[in-house]
Amino acid sequence: MSTTALKFAVFDCDGTLVDSQHHIVAAAQAAFARHDLPPPPAELVRTGIGLPLRQALARLAPDGDDALHDGLTEAYRSVFFEMRHRPDHWEPLYPGVVETLDRLAADGWMLGIATGKAKRGLLAVLDMHGLRDRFVVLRTADDGPGKPHPFMLTSAMSEIGVEAADTVMIGDTSYDIEMARAAGTLAVGVSWGYHSAEMLQAAGAHHLVHDYPALAATLLNRED
Protein backbone atom coordinates (compact mmCIF):
# COMPACT_ATOMS: atom_id res chain seq x y z
CA MET A 1 0.00 0.00 0.00
CA SER A 2 1.43 3.38 -0.93
CA THR A 3 1.41 6.48 1.25
CA THR A 4 -1.37 7.89 -0.93
CA ALA A 5 -3.72 4.92 -0.41
CA LEU A 6 -4.78 5.60 3.18
CA LYS A 7 -6.83 8.78 3.09
CA PHE A 8 -9.68 8.36 5.59
CA ALA A 9 -8.69 8.67 9.26
CA VAL A 10 -11.41 7.88 11.80
CA PHE A 11 -10.82 8.87 15.41
CA ASP A 12 -12.38 7.69 18.62
CA CYS A 13 -13.27 10.58 20.94
CA ASP A 14 -12.96 9.81 24.68
CA GLY A 15 -9.42 8.76 25.51
CA THR A 16 -8.18 9.52 22.00
CA LEU A 17 -9.05 13.13 21.18
CA VAL A 18 -10.14 14.31 24.63
CA ASP A 19 -9.31 13.27 28.18
CA SER A 20 -12.77 12.93 29.70
CA GLN A 21 -12.16 10.09 32.13
CA HIS A 22 -12.69 12.11 35.30
CA HIS A 23 -16.13 13.27 34.17
CA ILE A 24 -17.11 9.79 32.97
CA VAL A 25 -16.03 8.17 36.23
CA ALA A 26 -17.77 10.84 38.30
CA ALA A 27 -21.00 10.50 36.30
CA ALA A 28 -20.98 6.70 36.59
CA GLN A 29 -20.37 6.80 40.32
CA ALA A 30 -23.07 9.44 40.81
CA ALA A 31 -25.53 7.33 38.80
CA PHE A 32 -24.88 4.39 41.14
CA ALA A 33 -25.29 6.65 44.18
CA ARG A 34 -28.70 7.78 42.89
CA HIS A 35 -29.72 4.12 43.02
CA ASP A 36 -28.25 3.62 46.51
CA LEU A 37 -25.52 1.37 45.14
CA PRO A 38 -21.82 1.45 46.07
CA PRO A 39 -19.77 3.38 43.51
CA PRO A 40 -17.86 1.23 41.03
CA PRO A 41 -14.06 1.54 41.12
CA ALA A 42 -12.67 4.15 38.73
CA GLU A 43 -10.43 1.62 36.99
CA LEU A 44 -13.40 -0.64 36.27
CA VAL A 45 -15.37 2.30 34.85
CA ARG A 46 -12.45 3.21 32.58
CA THR A 47 -12.28 -0.29 31.09
CA GLY A 48 -15.82 0.12 29.73
CA ILE A 49 -15.31 3.53 28.10
CA GLY A 50 -16.00 3.17 24.40
CA LEU A 51 -18.81 0.66 24.72
CA PRO A 52 -22.43 1.77 24.28
CA LEU A 53 -23.41 3.50 27.52
CA ARG A 54 -26.03 1.02 28.71
CA GLN A 55 -23.70 -1.90 28.03
CA ALA A 56 -20.84 -0.20 29.87
CA LEU A 57 -23.02 0.46 32.91
CA ALA A 58 -24.51 -3.04 32.85
CA ARG A 59 -20.96 -4.42 33.12
CA LEU A 60 -20.61 -2.50 36.36
CA ALA A 61 -23.82 -4.01 37.79
CA PRO A 62 -23.82 -7.56 36.42
CA ASP A 63 -26.39 -8.77 38.94
CA GLY A 64 -28.86 -6.02 38.07
CA ASP A 65 -31.95 -6.48 35.93
CA ASP A 66 -33.03 -4.54 32.85
CA ALA A 67 -34.90 -1.99 34.96
CA LEU A 68 -31.78 -1.20 36.97
CA HIS A 69 -29.60 -0.94 33.87
CA ASP A 70 -32.14 1.39 32.26
CA GLY A 71 -32.25 3.48 35.43
CA LEU A 72 -28.48 3.73 35.66
CA THR A 73 -28.32 4.80 32.04
CA GLU A 74 -30.86 7.58 32.52
CA ALA A 75 -29.19 8.69 35.76
CA TYR A 76 -25.79 8.84 34.05
CA ARG A 77 -27.17 10.94 31.21
CA SER A 78 -28.83 13.30 33.67
CA VAL A 79 -25.67 13.70 35.73
CA PHE A 80 -23.46 14.26 32.70
CA PHE A 81 -25.90 16.82 31.27
CA GLU A 82 -25.73 18.72 34.56
CA MET A 83 -21.94 18.53 34.62
CA ARG A 84 -21.65 19.76 31.02
CA HIS A 85 -23.59 22.90 31.85
CA ARG A 86 -21.41 23.94 34.76
CA PRO A 87 -19.31 27.04 34.00
CA ASP A 88 -16.08 25.24 34.84
CA HIS A 89 -16.75 22.11 32.75
CA TRP A 90 -13.79 21.28 30.53
CA GLU A 91 -12.70 18.16 28.67
CA PRO A 92 -9.13 18.86 27.49
CA LEU A 93 -7.70 17.80 24.17
CA TYR A 94 -4.61 15.66 24.32
CA PRO A 95 -1.43 17.51 23.32
CA GLY A 96 -0.90 17.66 19.57
CA VAL A 97 -4.47 16.95 18.45
CA VAL A 98 -5.01 20.16 16.46
CA GLU A 99 -1.57 20.09 14.88
CA THR A 100 -2.06 16.48 13.76
CA LEU A 101 -5.50 17.19 12.30
CA ASP A 102 -3.96 20.13 10.43
CA ARG A 103 -1.18 17.95 9.02
CA LEU A 104 -3.54 15.21 7.90
CA ALA A 105 -5.96 17.67 6.28
CA ALA A 106 -3.08 19.38 4.47
CA ASP A 107 -2.03 15.98 3.11
CA GLY A 108 -5.50 15.37 1.69
CA TRP A 109 -6.96 13.09 4.35
CA MET A 110 -10.66 13.04 5.13
CA LEU A 111 -11.35 12.88 8.85
CA GLY A 112 -14.15 11.18 10.76
CA ILE A 113 -15.17 10.18 14.28
CA ALA A 114 -16.61 6.91 15.57
CA THR A 115 -17.53 7.09 19.23
CA GLY A 116 -19.69 5.45 21.85
CA LYS A 117 -20.89 8.91 22.92
CA ALA A 118 -24.35 10.13 22.03
CA LYS A 119 -24.38 12.70 19.23
CA ARG A 120 -25.40 15.47 21.61
CA GLY A 121 -22.37 14.79 23.79
CA LEU A 122 -20.00 14.51 20.85
CA LEU A 123 -21.15 17.80 19.34
CA ALA A 124 -20.76 19.50 22.72
CA VAL A 125 -17.14 18.34 22.94
CA LEU A 126 -16.33 19.30 19.35
CA ASP A 127 -17.90 22.73 19.79
CA MET A 128 -16.00 23.21 23.04
CA HIS A 129 -12.79 23.05 21.01
CA GLY A 130 -14.04 24.47 17.70
CA LEU A 131 -13.48 21.17 15.89
CA ARG A 132 -16.90 20.30 14.47
CA ASP A 133 -16.05 21.40 10.93
CA ARG A 134 -12.85 19.31 10.86
CA PHE A 135 -14.74 16.04 10.37
CA VAL A 136 -16.66 14.98 7.27
CA VAL A 137 -18.58 12.19 9.00
CA LEU A 138 -19.60 11.48 12.60
CA ARG A 139 -20.77 8.14 13.92
CA THR A 140 -22.18 7.90 17.44
CA ALA A 141 -24.14 5.59 19.71
CA ASP A 142 -27.31 7.05 18.19
CA ASP A 143 -26.60 5.65 14.74
CA GLY A 144 -26.61 1.87 15.19
CA PRO A 145 -24.69 -1.00 16.79
CA GLY A 146 -21.83 0.15 18.98
CA LYS A 147 -18.24 -0.99 19.23
CA PRO A 148 -16.77 -3.50 18.68
CA HIS A 149 -19.39 -4.13 15.98
CA PRO A 150 -18.02 -2.77 12.67
CA PHE A 151 -21.19 -0.83 11.77
CA MET A 152 -19.91 2.65 12.62
CA LEU A 153 -16.82 2.21 10.45
CA THR A 154 -18.47 0.43 7.53
CA SER A 155 -21.35 2.92 7.37
CA ALA A 156 -18.94 5.87 7.54
CA MET A 157 -16.87 4.44 4.70
CA SER A 158 -20.00 3.81 2.67
CA GLU A 159 -21.26 7.35 3.21
CA ILE A 160 -18.18 8.98 1.72
CA GLY A 161 -17.27 6.25 -0.75
CA VAL A 162 -14.01 5.04 0.76
CA GLU A 163 -12.75 1.46 0.83
CA ALA A 164 -11.48 -0.34 3.91
CA ALA A 165 -8.00 -0.42 2.38
CA ASP A 166 -8.06 3.40 2.35
CA THR A 167 -9.19 3.76 5.97
CA VAL A 168 -7.49 3.80 9.36
CA MET A 169 -9.19 3.66 12.76
CA ILE A 170 -7.39 5.41 15.63
CA GLY A 171 -8.44 4.61 19.18
CA ASP A 172 -7.37 3.97 22.73
CA THR A 173 -9.41 0.86 23.56
CA SER A 174 -9.53 -2.74 22.49
CA TYR A 175 -13.08 -2.07 21.26
CA ASP A 176 -11.71 0.39 18.68
CA ILE A 177 -9.13 -2.13 17.52
CA GLU A 178 -11.63 -4.98 17.33
CA MET A 179 -14.03 -2.78 15.35
CA ALA A 180 -11.28 -1.85 12.90
CA ARG A 181 -10.21 -5.44 12.43
CA ALA A 182 -13.83 -6.52 11.88
CA ALA A 183 -14.26 -3.76 9.28
CA GLY A 184 -11.01 -4.65 7.53
CA THR A 185 -9.30 -1.31 8.13
CA LEU A 186 -5.91 -0.43 9.54
CA ALA A 187 -6.03 -0.31 13.35
CA VAL A 188 -3.81 2.15 15.21
CA GLY A 189 -3.84 2.05 18.99
CA VAL A 190 -2.89 5.05 21.12
CA SER A 191 -1.29 4.41 24.49
CA TRP A 192 -2.41 7.62 26.25
CA GLY A 193 -6.04 6.53 26.75
CA TYR A 194 -7.97 4.10 28.90
CA HIS A 195 -6.78 0.63 27.84
CA SER A 196 -3.22 -0.57 28.27
CA ALA A 197 -0.79 -1.05 25.42
CA GLU A 198 -0.95 -4.78 26.12
CA MET A 199 -4.73 -4.79 25.65
CA LEU A 200 -4.42 -2.89 22.37
CA GLN A 201 -1.79 -5.26 21.05
CA ALA A 202 -3.79 -8.31 22.14
CA ALA A 203 -6.81 -6.94 20.27
CA GLY A 204 -4.75 -6.83 17.07
CA ALA A 205 -3.49 -3.26 16.67
CA HIS A 206 -1.35 -2.94 13.55
CA HIS A 207 0.51 -0.01 15.10
CA LEU A 208 0.83 1.41 18.61
CA VAL A 209 1.79 5.07 19.10
CA HIS A 210 2.58 7.03 22.23
CA ASP A 211 1.86 10.64 21.22
CA TYR A 212 0.29 12.66 18.43
CA PRO A 213 3.55 13.47 16.60
CA ALA A 214 4.18 9.71 16.38
CA LEU A 215 0.66 9.18 15.08
CA ALA A 216 1.17 11.78 12.35
CA ALA A 217 4.48 10.20 11.39
CA THR A 218 2.93 6.74 11.26
CA LEU A 219 0.13 7.85 8.95
CA LEU A 220 2.02 10.30 6.73
CA ASN A 221 5.18 8.22 6.25
CA ARG A 222 3.73 4.72 5.93
CA GLU A 223 5.18 2.84 2.99
CA ASP A 224 2.82 -0.11 2.78
C-alpha positions in Angstrom: 0.0 0.0 0.0 1.4 3.4 -0.9 1.4 6.5 1.2 -1.4 7.9 -0.9 -3.7 4.9 -0.4 -4.8 5.6 3.2 -6.8 8.8 3.1 -9.7 8.4 5.6 -8.7 8.7 9.3 -11.4 7.9 11.8 -10.8 8.9 15.4 -12.4 7.7 18.6 -13.3 10.6 20.9 -13.0 9.8 24.7 -9.4 8.8 25.5 -8.2 9.5 22.0 -9.0 13.1 21.2 -10.1 14.3 24.6 -9.3 13.3 28.2 -12.8 12.9 29.7 -12.2 10.1 32.1 -12.7 12.1 35.3 -16.1 13.3 34.2 -17.1 9.8 33.0 -16.0 8.2 36.2 -17.8 10.8 38.3 -21.0 10.5 36.3 -21.0 6.7 36.6 -20.4 6.8 40.3 -23.1 9.4 40.8 -25.5 7.3 38.8 -24.9 4.4 41.1 -25.3 6.6 44.2 -28.7 7.8 42.9 -29.7 4.1 43.0 -28.2 3.6 46.5 -25.5 1.4 45.1 -21.8 1.4 46.1 -19.8 3.4 43.5 -17.9 1.2 41.0 -14.1 1.5 41.1 -12.7 4.2 38.7 -10.4 1.6 37.0 -13.4 -0.6 36.3 -15.4 2.3 34.8 -12.5 3.2 32.6 -12.3 -0.3 31.1 -15.8 0.1 29.7 -15.3 3.5 28.1 -16.0 3.2 24.4 -18.8 0.7 24.7 -22.4 1.8 24.3 -23.4 3.5 27.5 -26.0 1.0 28.7 -23.7 -1.9 28.0 -20.8 -0.2 29.9 -23.0 0.5 32.9 -24.5 -3.0 32.9 -21.0 -4.4 33.1 -20.6 -2.5 36.4 -23.8 -4.0 37.8 -23.8 -7.6 36.4 -26.4 -8.8 38.9 -28.9 -6.0 38.1 -31.9 -6.5 35.9 -33.0 -4.5 32.9 -34.9 -2.0 35.0 -31.8 -1.2 37.0 -29.6 -0.9 33.9 -32.1 1.4 32.3 -32.3 3.5 35.4 -28.5 3.7 35.7 -28.3 4.8 32.0 -30.9 7.6 32.5 -29.2 8.7 35.8 -25.8 8.8 34.0 -27.2 10.9 31.2 -28.8 13.3 33.7 -25.7 13.7 35.7 -23.5 14.3 32.7 -25.9 16.8 31.3 -25.7 18.7 34.6 -21.9 18.5 34.6 -21.6 19.8 31.0 -23.6 22.9 31.9 -21.4 23.9 34.8 -19.3 27.0 34.0 -16.1 25.2 34.8 -16.7 22.1 32.8 -13.8 21.3 30.5 -12.7 18.2 28.7 -9.1 18.9 27.5 -7.7 17.8 24.2 -4.6 15.7 24.3 -1.4 17.5 23.3 -0.9 17.7 19.6 -4.5 16.9 18.4 -5.0 20.2 16.5 -1.6 20.1 14.9 -2.1 16.5 13.8 -5.5 17.2 12.3 -4.0 20.1 10.4 -1.2 18.0 9.0 -3.5 15.2 7.9 -6.0 17.7 6.3 -3.1 19.4 4.5 -2.0 16.0 3.1 -5.5 15.4 1.7 -7.0 13.1 4.4 -10.7 13.0 5.1 -11.4 12.9 8.9 -14.1 11.2 10.8 -15.2 10.2 14.3 -16.6 6.9 15.6 -17.5 7.1 19.2 -19.7 5.4 21.8 -20.9 8.9 22.9 -24.3 10.1 22.0 -24.4 12.7 19.2 -25.4 15.5 21.6 -22.4 14.8 23.8 -20.0 14.5 20.9 -21.1 17.8 19.3 -20.8 19.5 22.7 -17.1 18.3 22.9 -16.3 19.3 19.4 -17.9 22.7 19.8 -16.0 23.2 23.0 -12.8 23.0 21.0 -14.0 24.5 17.7 -13.5 21.2 15.9 -16.9 20.3 14.5 -16.0 21.4 10.9 -12.9 19.3 10.9 -14.7 16.0 10.4 -16.7 15.0 7.3 -18.6 12.2 9.0 -19.6 11.5 12.6 -20.8 8.1 13.9 -22.2 7.9 17.4 -24.1 5.6 19.7 -27.3 7.1 18.2 -26.6 5.7 14.7 -26.6 1.9 15.2 -24.7 -1.0 16.8 -21.8 0.1 19.0 -18.2 -1.0 19.2 -16.8 -3.5 18.7 -19.4 -4.1 16.0 -18.0 -2.8 12.7 -21.2 -0.8 11.8 -19.9 2.6 12.6 -16.8 2.2 10.5 -18.5 0.4 7.5 -21.3 2.9 7.4 -18.9 5.9 7.5 -16.9 4.4 4.7 -20.0 3.8 2.7 -21.3 7.3 3.2 -18.2 9.0 1.7 -17.3 6.2 -0.8 -14.0 5.0 0.8 -12.8 1.5 0.8 -11.5 -0.3 3.9 -8.0 -0.4 2.4 -8.1 3.4 2.4 -9.2 3.8 6.0 -7.5 3.8 9.4 -9.2 3.7 12.8 -7.4 5.4 15.6 -8.4 4.6 19.2 -7.4 4.0 22.7 -9.4 0.9 23.6 -9.5 -2.7 22.5 -13.1 -2.1 21.3 -11.7 0.4 18.7 -9.1 -2.1 17.5 -11.6 -5.0 17.3 -14.0 -2.8 15.3 -11.3 -1.8 12.9 -10.2 -5.4 12.4 -13.8 -6.5 11.9 -14.3 -3.8 9.3 -11.0 -4.7 7.5 -9.3 -1.3 8.1 -5.9 -0.4 9.5 -6.0 -0.3 13.3 -3.8 2.2 15.2 -3.8 2.1 19.0 -2.9 5.1 21.1 -1.3 4.4 24.5 -2.4 7.6 26.3 -6.0 6.5 26.7 -8.0 4.1 28.9 -6.8 0.6 27.8 -3.2 -0.6 28.3 -0.8 -1.1 25.4 -0.9 -4.8 26.1 -4.7 -4.8 25.7 -4.4 -2.9 22.4 -1.8 -5.3 21.1 -3.8 -8.3 22.1 -6.8 -6.9 20.3 -4.8 -6.8 17.1 -3.5 -3.3 16.7 -1.4 -2.9 13.6 0.5 0.0 15.1 0.8 1.4 18.6 1.8 5.1 19.1 2.6 7.0 22.2 1.9 10.6 21.2 0.3 12.7 18.4 3.5 13.5 16.6 4.2 9.7 16.4 0.7 9.2 15.1 1.2 11.8 12.3 4.5 10.2 11.4 2.9 6.7 11.3 0.1 7.9 9.0 2.0 10.3 6.7 5.2 8.2 6.2 3.7 4.7 5.9 5.2 2.8 3.0 2.8 -0.1 2.8 
